[in-house]
Amino acid sequence: MANQPLADKLRPNSFDEIAGQCHLVGKNGILRKLVEVGRIPNMIFYGPPGTGKTTIANIIAKASDMQLYKLNATSATLADIKEVIASTDNMFSAGGTLLYLDEIQYFNKKQQQSLLEFIENGKITLIASTTENPYYCVYNAILSRSSVFEFKSVTAKDVLPTLKRAMAVLNEEFSTEKSIDEDILLSIASACAGDVRMSIGVLENAYYISDNLITDDAVKMVMPSVVGHFDRDGDVHYDLLSCLQKSIRGSDPDAAVFYLAKLLAMGDLLSVSRRLKVIASEDIGCAYPMAGVITHALCESAKEIGLPEAALPLANAVCILATAPKSNSSYLAYHAAVTDMNAGLGVEIPEHLKSPLFKGYKYPHDYKNHYVNQQYLPSDLLGRKYYTFGENKIEQAAKQYFDMIKGQK
């Protein structure tokens, strides 16, 4: 194919040619061992784009002598699934049928459920791939019948052999002897954040515009101004949001602003605003109650202004949150209560709290300091303490009032 992308020409045909993923397909990799013993379970592949998910599925199909069908959930329908199922009875599927379903997160529950019967009766073996966390986006019944394998970002060093192979293929194809320093190859792989396809594409374009020596300047000319795994629905995207939150939680405004800039470079305004509002309650909480109000106002202002100027109120919010006193007391209280609830405790709430009569309920505002001692927790949880006052100034002031009305001081 005259215009076939170089990345397709270089697609590995064996596990030994895969860039990275040694924990899966290296000499002691779990996937390699499974294939070698002929054990091909239903599988979920998840990880960043360009890390070899589709390629490894191809290699597994070839090694297992299974008939491979590929569908992409962004465009596939139930009719496409039924067509694959119907083909499992033909002579070409004697060794079994392997269905590779890319981007499974785009299948709704009904579409995913349609696969169950055929997974269970063995008519198809499913390999589904996703850039999202499968425990959030894959139907539980499919998850319980599948083995989940995480694909990790590929290091620049792992990409280097592939880029060297790409140079050899290009020189052979065009009967030339162009060259490139290894340091520049490493810089390509590093700048492309371990995305093998992107790295090959940058090298290929630099090759076409260069003379005998491919220089750093030539690479910079074809390198995207903003690179990285900016899949707004993928795990890497959530990694950046996690970095933002952890930096704010760790009171590091410099790191927090950096991750904000990285997220805004991909035009992501809504999820950043949402995460900042979460941080205001989860990590600052009762230590600075106004943080939630201020953050909400700044995030709404950002949405109204729009990018690029939206960066200004968002940077304001990030710096305020990162430098504010921290407390997770309310967060811990909630999750402690959830633990008891999930354990089946607290089912019977006190009668005087139930509508419509509230028989026996004491109205606190009728009493001194607007407080009266009465039971609120269910009887099997009496005495349980979920909330503990933080050591910050605001919560300690609240504790003084709390102790006073309850007669503890």
Helices and strands as residue ranges (DSSP letters): H 6-9, G 15-17, H 22-25, H 30-36, E 43-46, H 53-64, E 67-72, H 78-86, G 87-89, G 91-93, E 97-102, G 104-106, H 109-120, E 125-130, H 134-137, H 140-143, E 147-150, H 156-174, E 179-180, H 182-191, H 196-209, E 213-214, H 216-222, H 235-249, H 253-264, H 270-279, I 280-284, G 285-287, H 290-305, H 311-323, H 329-342, G 351-353, G 364-366, G 368-370, G 379-381, H 393-405
